[in-house]
Amino acid sequence: MWSENFNRNKVSFMNTKKKMKMMMMLLLLLAGIVVPLTALAAGESKIPAWIHAPEKNLQNAWPFSAHYKEGVKCIACHGKGTEPLASLKAKGHPQAWSKTEAAGILPRKRTAYDALCARCHQAAVKNFNRTFHGKYARLGKQIIPTCTSCHAGHELPLTSTINALHTPNLGRVCAGCHGGSNARKQNLMAAHLTGTGIGKTLYGHDRFGLGPLRIRYLINGFYILVMAGMVGFVLFYIVVDFPVAFKERTGLSGSEERVKRFSFGQRLQHVILAASFITLALTGFAVKYPDSAYAQWLVPLLGGADNRSLIHRLAAVVFVGNAYVHFVYFLLFRRRSLGNIAPSLQDLRDAWQDIRFRLGKGPRPVHASKYDWLQKFEYWTGVIGLHVVLLTGLLMWFFEWTMSHFSYQIFKYAQWIHGWEAFIATVVVFFLHGYSTVVSPRVFPMDCSWITGRKTERISAKSLDTTE
């Protein structure tokens, strides 16, 4: 009797413990999503009213402008826009403001002048299109600075010290929109956006380093090597693995064994991870390639450029929150399982032996851990990539804070690294993970363990080791 009561209480205690673990995991999941969402709402800043007031007394300013000194006629900007380029510039001497030309000025919206600017300033427009402002303008965002937001057309040359866009003054123009209402933040941002070469930096040039040793070239060179190595490795692995996988699939007997691989909590985390990652990739590459047919189709479907930005940030919050729920869950409830996924030198030996096996030069390696070296490689590249993308993404998201503490060049480095990491993550997930979970003959048409939690292991009728 005593033993029966003890066993009954033991079972009840184990069930209660299991329920408590499930409740704790769900609470962690909710906290990992809801708490960052609060930060999302708090961190969203509104664009202040434009500081670029319409220029007064344009007729008096015109004779001192760069256009006047270059002999540009009024019809270049105020004409119909169909005049031949050769007729837009005066021959011999600049054209003074005349009543005849002033009377012929056609009323048009500010943004309509941007297309006229592009007729002559093609290089400047090309540089502008590389900027965040230029990309968002091409995605259809309405409240975004364009050419005429900063260039009125009648201002003094950029070399003039009283021009708002003169190098020592440029930072204050940018801070007027991005610095908020705090004068101290505006001054800090203006200082970090001012200096020799800042104009070039805005268009993607690097201020730091010398010649080919500029940091931008070092960053791009490093990631080009990583990308080439990653793509080469993925293609090599698929080529050497596919024949072996096909041979295994056709040489296996009908007996099967279903092995538990994922708990319900792990499957839920995987679904959230996959959905948020796909959303991040789709919305992120849309702003990186705004002229692509895919971006021009997706952004209107999402409701415009502002919605694209909001959805991208929301997906980032869910992605990161889910990842940290996963880490905390492992630390609290699966600490003993950490050894299965932790990297070790044995993984390098297994990888070498595994590749030799697929090339027909050795026996199949026996993996002591629950996860093999390739699964660990995917997992830990994801962990490292997550934190690099998180850091660079935060620097870009909280632009005002970044520019109040660092040089604008740091912001550009964050942009470049963020884009490269997105490329690498997409290659690994789409090609390598896609092959091992969908395309590989071992699991085709799909490894459904992410749905069922169990993986089917087929038992071989004979050994496939090539050494026999």
N, C-alpha and C positions, 0 to 999 in steps of 0.2 A: 504493500500500500504506500509505504513511504517513498519507494523508488518510482512508483507510478506518478505520485504527486510531484516529485522532483523533476521527472522527465517532462510532465505537462507544463510545469512552470518554466522549465528551460526552453521549451518550444515557444511558449508565449513570449518569453523575454527576447528570444532571437527574432521573432516576428516584429515585436515592438522596436527592436534595434534597427531592423531593416526598414521599417516605416520611418523612423527618425532620420535615417541616412537619406532616404528619398526626399523627405520634407526639407532637410538641410540643403540638398543639392538643388531643389527647385527654388528655395529662397535665395541661394547664392546666384542662381541663374537670373532671377528677377532683379536682384541687387546689381548684378553686372550690367544689366541693360537699363534699368530705370534711373540709377544714379548718374551714369554718364549722360543720359538723355536730359537730365536737369542741367548738367554742365553745357550741353548743346544749346539749350534755350537761353542760358545765361550768357554764353560766349558769343552769341550771334550779335553782330554790331550793325547798325544802320549807317548807310552812306550819308554824310552830312550834305547840306546844301552846297552847291558849287560856289567856290570862292571867286571864280573867274567872271567878274561883272562885265557887262558890255562896255566896250571902250567908248569913252566920251570924246566928242569933238574930233571925229574921224578925219574931217577935212584938214584940220590943222596938223594932225599927226602924220598924215599921208606923206608929205615931202621928206620926213625923217626916217621912213620905214625902209626895211631891206628890199621890199618889192620895188619901191620907187627908185632906189639907188641902182637896182639891176635893170631898170627900164621896163618893168612889167606894166602892161596896160590894165586899165580898170576892167575891161571885158574879160580878162583872164579868169577873174573870180565872179564877176557880176554879169557876164554875158549869158548867151543862151546855152553855152557849154558844147556847142557844135562847131565853134570856130576852129580853123586849122591852127596847130600849135605854132607854126611859123609866124602867124599874125598876132600872137599874144604879146610879143616883145617889141618895143619900139627900136627903131634903128637910129643911131646917132646919139640921142640924149633921152633921159627919162621923160615920161609924159606927166605933166602937171595935172592936178585935179581940174577937170573942166566941167562946165555946166552941161555941156552936151552929153558927156559920158555919165555924169551923175544922174541926169534925167532918164538915162536908159537902164539904170540898175533895176534888175528884176527881183521882186521879193521872193525869198525861199527860206526854208527852215535851215537852222544851223547845220544839221547833219547832212543836208543836201550839198553843202560846200565841200564835204570830205571827198566826194567823187571828183570834184574839180581839182582838189589838191593833188590827187593821184596822177593827174595828167602830166604834171611837171616833176613832182617830187616822188618818183617811183622808188628810189632807194630808201627814202624815209618811210614810205608806206610799207615796204618790205620789212624794214626793221620794226615798225609798229606792229605788224601782224605776228611777230614773234613774241610779243609781250602778252601778259595776261589780259590787259585791256583789249588788245587787238583780237585775241582768240574769242573772248566773250562777246565782242561786238559782232563777230561773224557767226556766232551762235544765236544771234537775235536779241541779245540783252539791250534794252532801251536806255537805262540809266547807266551809262558807262562813258568815260572820257574818250573822245576821238580826236582827230587832228585839230579841229577848230575849238575844242574845249580849252586847249592851252595856247593855241596860235590864233590870234585874231586877224592876222594878215596885215595890220597897220602898225604893229609894234616895231620898236627899234631892232636892229640886228642883234643876234645872240651874243655877239662880242661886247655889246654895250652893258656897262655895269648896272644900269637901271632897268634892264630887261628882266622880267620875272623869271625867265628861263636861263639866265646867265648862270654859269656853274655854281658860284657861291650862293645864288638865290634859289636854285632849283629845289633844294630840300624843303624849303618853306612852302613852296607850291604844293608838293606832294603831301606834306603834313597838314595843309589846309583841309584836305579831304579825309586823310587817314588818321590824323592825330587826335580826333575827337575834340572835346571842349576843354580839356585840361591843358593849360598853357605849358606846364612843365613837360608833359609828354610830347607836345608839339615841338618844343625846343629840342628835346632829345632826338626825336625822329628827324627833324630838320638837319641836325648835326650829322646824323648817320647817313643821310641822303645827300650830303654835300661833300665835295672834294674833287680833286683832279681825276678825270675819267669817269665820273659818275654817270654822265650822259651815255657813254658807251656801255657801262654796266647795265643800265636799264634795258639795253637791247641785246644783252647776252654776252658781252665781252667780259673778260676776267681782268681785274685790277691787280691781282696778287701773283707773284712768280715772275719768271723771266723766260721769254721765248717759249720753246717747247716744254719748259718746266712749269708753266703756269698750272695752278691747281686744277683748273677746268680740264686741261688736257690730261692731267694725271688721273682725275676722276673718270673721265670718259675712256681713257686707255685701260684702266683697271677693269671697268665694267664690260668693255668690249672683249677683253680676254676672258672674263668670267662667263659672258654670254656665249662666246665661241666654244669655250670648254664645256659649258652646260649642254648646248645644242649638240655638240659632237658626241658627248657621253650618252645623251638620250638616244640619238640615232644609232650609235654603236650598240648600245644595250638591246634596243629593239631588234636590230638585224641579227645579233647572235642568239637572242633568246627565242625569237619566234619559231625557228625550226625545232628547237628542243621542246618548246611548249606544245607545238602541234604533234610531235611524236609522242609526248606524254599523253595528250588527250586521246589519240587514236589507239594507244597501247594499254589503256587502263581497263580493268575488268568492271563489271557492273556493280560490285559492292561499294558502298559509300559509308562514310562516317561523318556525322554532323558535329562540329566542334564549336563550342560557345566562344565567341570572340569579343562581342560588345554588349555591355549592359544597356538598359533602356536610357539611362542618363547619358551615356556616351553616344548613343545613336541620336538623341535629341541635340546634343552639342554638335554632332557632325552635320545634321541638317541645317542648323542655324549657321554654322561655319560656311557651308557650301553656298547657301542663299546669299549671305552677306558678301562673300568673296566675289561671286558672279556679278552682283550689283555694283561692287566697287570697280571691278574691271570694266564693265560696260560704261558706267558713268565717267570713270577716270580717263579712259582712252578717247572719249567723246570730246573732252576739252583739249586733249593733247593734239588731236587731229580734227579740228573743227570744220575743215573743208571737205572731209570725207563724206561719201553718200550715207554711210552708217550714222555719223554724227548728225547730219542734217535731217535724218529720219527719226532718230531716237529723241533728240532734245525737244522738238515740238510735241512728240508723243508724251513726254514727261510733263509738259505744260510750260516749257521755256527754260532758259538758262538758269534762272534763280532756283527753280524746282530741281534742276539737275544738281546744283550745288548742295541744296538741302538734303536730297536723297543720298548723295555721295557721303556727306558728313554723317547722316543718320546710319548708313550702312557701316561706316567706319566705327561708330560708337558701338553698334551691335557686335561687329567683328571682334573688336578689342575686348569688350565686356565679356563676350562668350569665351574668348581665349583665357582670360584671367579666372573666370569661373572654373574652367577646365584645370588650370594650375592649382587653384585652391582645393578643388575637389580631390585631386590626386594627393595633395599634401595631407588632407584630413582623413580620407577614407581609403586611399589606395597607395599608401606609402610603401607597402611591401612590394607593390607592382612596379615601382620606379626602376628596379633593376632590370626589368624586361625591356624598357625603352631607353635606358641610359646608354650612351655611346661608350665604346671601349676599344682597345687595340685589337681585340679579337675580331671586331667587325671588319677591320682592314684585312685581316688574314682571311676571313670568310669571303670578303668581296673578291680578293685575288683568286681564291680557290674556286669561287662561283664562276668567275669569268673564264678560268681555265677549263672548267667543266663544260661550259657552253661552247667553247672552242674545240672540244673533244680532246683535251690534253690532261685530264685528271678526273678523279671521282667527284661525286656530288658532295658538297660540304654538309655537315650536320650542324644545324643551328641550335645552340643550347638555350637561346632565349625564345620567348613567345613571338617576337618580331624579328625578321631577318634584317640584314645590313641595309637593304634597299629601302625598307619601310622606315628604318631609323634615319636614313639619309633624307627622305622626304619630310619626316617629322621635324628634324632639327634644322634643316634649311628653312622650314616654315617658321620655327620659333625665332631664329635669328632675323629673318626677313621681316617678321611682324614688328620687332622692336625698332629696326631701322626705319621702316615705313611709318611707325607710330611717332618717332622722334621728329622726322622730317615733315610729316603731315601736321603735327602740332605747331611747328615753326611757321608753316604756311597758313594754317587756319587762324592762329592768333597773330596776324601780321602786325598789328599795332604794338603788341608786347615785344615781338621780335625786333622791330625797328626802333624800339625804345632802349634796347640793350645791345644790339649788334649792328655791324655794318650791313648794308644792303647786299653786299657780296655773299654773306653767309646765307641770306635768304635764297639767292640764286643757286648756291651749292645744294641747299636743301631741295630745291626744285629738280635739279638734275639727278640727284641720288634717288629721290622719290620715284621719278619716272623710270629709271633703270631697274630699281627693285621691283616695280610693277611688271616690267617686261620679264624678268627672271622668274618671278612667281607664276606668271601666266604660262611660261614655257614648261616649268616643272609640273604644274597642276594639269594643264591641258594635254601635254604629250606623255610625260612619264607616268603620272598618276592615271591618266585616261587609258593608257595602254595596259597597265597592270590590273585595272579594275573593270575594263570594258572590252578592249580589243584583243587582249591575249587569249589564245585558244584555251588556256586553262579555265577561264571564267566566262568566256563569251556565251551569251550576249551581255552578261553583267554579273559581277560579284554582288550578290544581294545581301551580304552580311550587314551592310549599313541600314537595311530595312528590317531583316529578321533577327539580327544579332548573332546568327550562327553561320559558319562557313562550312561548305560541303567539301570534305576531303575524300577524293576517290583513291581506292587502293590499287596499286599497280599489280598486273598479272606477272610481270617479270621486271627485273632490274634494268634500268636504262643507263647505268653507268657505262661510259664509253671505254673504260679500262678493261672490261670483261672481254 
